[in-house]
């Protein structure tokens, strides 16, 4: 490059430099590295030496060096400028650019960085411009200019530097906004984590019956360990709540709790959800994706309804549990994983093993610490405090203050609750929304399970019970069958109701279990007068 490029070349260099600066400032949020890159461009393209960017410290209002060419880290951190101190401080104070034709003869020039010789062979100009965002001055950018390195005029240099400083101002403002938002997100994350840990402290979980106190003791003992936990019980008994309690009372509480319902996905999707996939593993896999095992690394993986996991896929889960490693779908790289597993099921796994529907080796791998959650009808003393807890939660959600009358408690205590806690939550919310005042009375509860005239016997399916029964379980809620059913139709009706209960009244799952289409199952439900539950 000629020491004195003609005007056309100088303008071309400035445009090129400006283009490169804009690319840098729009491509990253690493403030220090980006500013250094900008200063290098000014040096390489335009011969602007010893570039320095100082920014206002929000706490002290002093100028601190954010980036400087040829300055060591310890020197950069040591040097500060007060408002009005030296040329740099004066630019900050006035908000106006300054041009010093010869720094050697300028008493205001402090040279705190000591990057210039005591005796200079030729004059060096010093240019400093404010870094602004709107009306606010965020800092100062300065450079050295030697007449022998060429420039059309120092005034034009000032205008060009002001343009670059304005771009830097936008970038600094964006960086600070992102930093504030990140800090706010971290504070919110910390608050939510603390809230979760408080929510799932054992003393904050509702339950005062002997069986629940025994469960809390088991959770207290199991949580600090690495042992696999198997939660058993009917749908809606609070298995995921207990799983979260184990996690948030364990040494893994600061890591992720990742949940997956094994019955909600077919085998192909189940594999990609649990193990993830590589780009191009299948049609539509436009990028790689981490699976639940990777997301739960150092934390807890909760596999709900593991008893409904397809038999061929159980082998893959068993391998991961044994070897603690896996490959993504479509990949060959082996990923090591450290995960604490908690599984849940409402099936009788012993029967499933005997029928060849569940692998015995996986059953023994899961059956380390087993916790059986009894249905609500077997711990009726927990119904009043649970109802109060649900009511307070609804109060917070709807901004009201409601109460239950003694008559309402009597109705709730008579309920059979085939859907357990989940059904109670839905029942209370339905009444809560519909009542005109803030009192929930007994006559407000018209749901089928709570009707006072409802005396049909429960025909409880044994699928959720452990091999050693706990208590004397009632049966499921009966339905009134049409009087004209033939014996074989009656058997089919019973089989359909059993499948619906096994699948939590999800018709798609029940149809799959029965080998029917959803449409065929719907026809039989209407034909046999089966009233579908919403749990």
URDAWO-V303330 format. One record per backbone hydrogen bond with DSSP energy under -1.0 kcal/mol. CO is the residue of the C=O (numbers start at 1). NH is the residue of the N-H. If there is no record, write none. Layout:
[[CO:NH] [CO:NH]]
This chain:
[[6:10] [7:11] [8:12] [9:13] [10:14] [11:15] [12:16] [13:17] [14:18] [15:19] [16:20] [17:21] [18:22] [19:23] [20:24] [21:25] [22:26] [24:27] [29:31] [30:34] [31:35] [32:36] [33:37] [34:38] [35:39] [36:40] [37:41] [38:42] [39:43] [40:44] [41:45] [42:46] [42:48] [43:47] [49:144] [51:69] [52:142] [53:66] [53:67] [54:140] [55:64] [57:61] [62:57] [63:81] [64:55] [67:53] [68:71] [72:76] [73:77] [74:78] [75:79] [81:63] [82:85] [85:89] [86:90] [87:91] [88:92] [89:84] [89:93] [90:94] [91:95] [98:128] [100:126] [102:105] [103:106] [106:109] [111:114] [124:103] [125:145] [126:100] [127:143] [128:98] [129:141] [131:138] [131:139] [133:136] [136:133] [138:56] [139:131] [140:54] [141:129] [142:52] [143:127] [144:49] [145:125] [146:149] [153:157] [154:158] [155:159] [156:160] [157:161] [158:162] [159:163] [160:164] [161:165] [162:166] [163:167] [164:168] [165:169] [166:170] [167:171] [168:172] [169:173] [170:174] [171:175] [172:176] [173:177] [174:178] [175:179] [176:180] [177:181] [178:182] [179:183] [180:184] [181:185] [182:186] [183:187] [184:188] [185:189] [186:190] [187:191] [188:192] [189:193] [190:194] [191:195] [192:196] [193:197] [194:198] [195:199] [196:200] [198:201] [201:204] [202:205] [209:213] [210:214] [211:215] [212:216] [213:217] [214:218] [215:219] [216:220] [217:221] [218:222] [219:223] [222:225] [228:369] [229:343] [230:371] [231:345] [232:373] [234:237] [236:421] [238:242] [239:243] [240:244] [241:245] [242:246] [243:247] [244:248] [247:250] [250:253] [252:255] [256:300] [258:302] [260:304] [261:264] [266:270] [267:271] [268:272] [269:273] [270:274] [271:275] [272:276] [273:292] [274:293] [276:329] [277:289] [278:281] [282:285] [284:286] [285:280] [289:277] [291:295] [292:296] [294:297] [296:299] [299:340] [300:258] [301:342] [302:260] [303:344] [304:262] [305:308] [306:309] [310:314] [313:317] [314:318] [315:319] [316:320] [317:321] [318:322] [319:323] [320:324] [324:337] [326:335] [328:331] [329:278] [335:326] [338:298] [340:301] [341:229] [342:303] [343:231] [344:306] [345:233] [347:349] [348:352] [349:353] [350:354] [351:355] [352:357] [352:358] [353:356] [359:363] [360:364] [361:365] [362:366] [363:367] [366:368] [369:230] [371:232] [375:378] [376:379] [379:382] [380:383] [382:386] [383:387] [384:388] [385:389] [386:390] [387:391] [388:392] [389:393] [390:394] [391:395] [392:396] [393:397] [394:398] [395:399] [395:400] [403:440] [405:409] [406:410] [407:411] [408:412] [409:413] [410:414] [417:420] [420:424] [421:425] [422:426] [423:427] [424:428] [425:429] [426:430] [427:431] [428:432] [429:433] [430:434] [431:435] [438:403] [440:405] [441:444] [442:445] [447:450] [448:451] [451:454] [458:475] [482:485] [486:490] [487:491] [488:492] [489:493] [490:494] [491:495] [492:496] [493:497] [494:498] [495:499] [496:500] [497:501] [498:502] [499:503] [500:505] [501:504] [503:506] [506:510] [507:511] [508:512] [509:513] [510:514] [511:515] [511:516] [517:521] [518:522] [519:523] [520:524] [521:525] [522:526] [523:527] [524:528] [525:530]]
